[in-house]
Amino acid sequence: MMKSQILYEKEALKELDKLEPSISRRIIKKIEDMSENPSSCDIKKLKGSNDYRLRVGDYRIIFVFDKDLIKIIKVGHRQQIYD
């Protein structure tokens, strides 16, 4: 399977910068893993939206998937990400 390109929105990068470095690294690694093999990750489509979510422990990554591009929209704790 071909690796998908990853594009981070400004807001997602800001949110990653606010997290502890160990958590940020874990999230980035999971996003890279997803770009190579999406079926190995905990991904769900969000209801009423074209967005998807990737679960990494207590954190969620909201993204759009389009052919060979993954666009990371938001990164945050599960309690605040859906606000």
Backbone torsions as a table, in degrees:
resi	resn	phi	psi	omega
1	MET	NA	140.6	-179.1
2	MET	-80.6	141.8	-179.5
3	LYS	-72.7	133.4	177.4
4	SER	-80.1	148.7	174.9
5	GLN	-76.9	144.5	-179.4
6	ILE	-113.6	130.5	177.6
7	LEU	-125.2	126.7	-179.8
8	TYR	-102.7	129.0	172.4
9	GLU	-73.8	156.2	-178.9
10	LYS	-54.3	-44.7	-178.1
11	GLU	-60.0	-41.2	179.9
12	ALA	-64.8	-40.5	178.4
13	LEU	-64.8	-40.5	177.7
14	LYS	-61.6	-43.4	-179.3
15	GLU	-65.2	-38.8	177.1
16	LEU	-63.9	-39.5	179.6
17	ASP	-62.8	-30.0	-177.9
18	LYS	-75.6	-20.6	-176.4
19	LEU	-80.5	161.6	173.8
20	GLU	-60.3	141.5	-178.2
21	PRO	-53.3	-37.7	-178.7
22	SER	-65.9	-37.0	178.9
23	ILE	-71.2	-43.6	178.2
24	SER	-57.9	-45.0	-179.9
25	ARG	-61.7	-41.3	179.9
26	ARG	-63.6	-42.0	179.7
27	ILE	-66.1	-46.3	-179.7
28	ILE	-62.1	-41.0	178.3
29	LYS	-61.8	-42.1	-179.3
30	LYS	-65.5	-38.8	177.4
31	ILE	-63.6	-42.5	178.1
32	GLU	-64.6	-41.1	176.1
33	ASP	-59.7	-43.4	-179.5
34	MET	-62.3	-37.3	-178.7
35	SER	-66.5	-25.3	179.3
36	GLU	-91.8	-35.4	-175.7
37	ASN	-149.8	80.7	-176.2
38	PRO	-59.3	-30.7	-176.5
39	SER	-69.2	-14.3	-179.5
40	SER	-88.1	-1.5	-174.8
41	CYS	-111.2	160.7	178.0
42	ASP	-85.7	86.8	-176.7
43	ILE	-114.4	137.4	174.4
44	LYS	-136.2	144.7	174.7
45	LYS	-80.2	136.1	179.2
46	LEU	-80.0	137.8	-178.9
47	LYS	-64.7	139.1	176.2
48	GLY	68.6	23.5	-175.2
49	SER	-152.6	161.6	172.9
50	ASN	-91.7	2.3	-177.3
51	ASP	-83.8	156.7	175.5
52	TYR	-122.4	163.9	174.5
53	ARG	-129.9	142.5	175.6
54	LEU	-113.9	130.3	-179.4
55	ARG	-97.5	130.1	174.6
56	VAL	-132.9	92.9	-175.9
57	GLY	61.1	-126.5	179.3
58	ASP	-87.5	5.6	-177.8
59	TYR	-108.6	151.6	179.4
60	ARG	-126.7	143.5	175.7
61	ILE	-117.0	121.9	177.6
62	ILE	-98.0	130.1	-176.0
63	PHE	-149.3	164.2	174.2
64	VAL	-113.8	137.2	-179.9
65	PHE	-115.7	123.3	-179.3
66	ASP	-138.2	104.4	-178.8
67	LYS	51.9	-102.8	-177.2
68	ASP	-110.0	25.0	178.9
69	LEU	-128.8	130.3	173.2
70	ILE	-112.3	118.6	-179.2
71	LYS	-106.6	111.4	-178.8
72	ILE	-81.6	118.2	-175.1
73	ILE	-96.0	-49.1	-176.5
74	LYS	-141.5	150.4	174.0
75	VAL	-134.9	132.7	178.3
76	GLY	-175.9	174.3	178.0
77	HIS	-68.2	147.3	-175.5
78	ARG	-58.9	-26.8	-178.9
79	GLN	-75.2	-23.0	-176.8
80	GLN	-114.1	-14.8	-169.9
81	ILE	-64.9	-30.1	-174.8
82	TYR	-93.4	4.1	179.9
83	ASP	-67.1	NA	NA
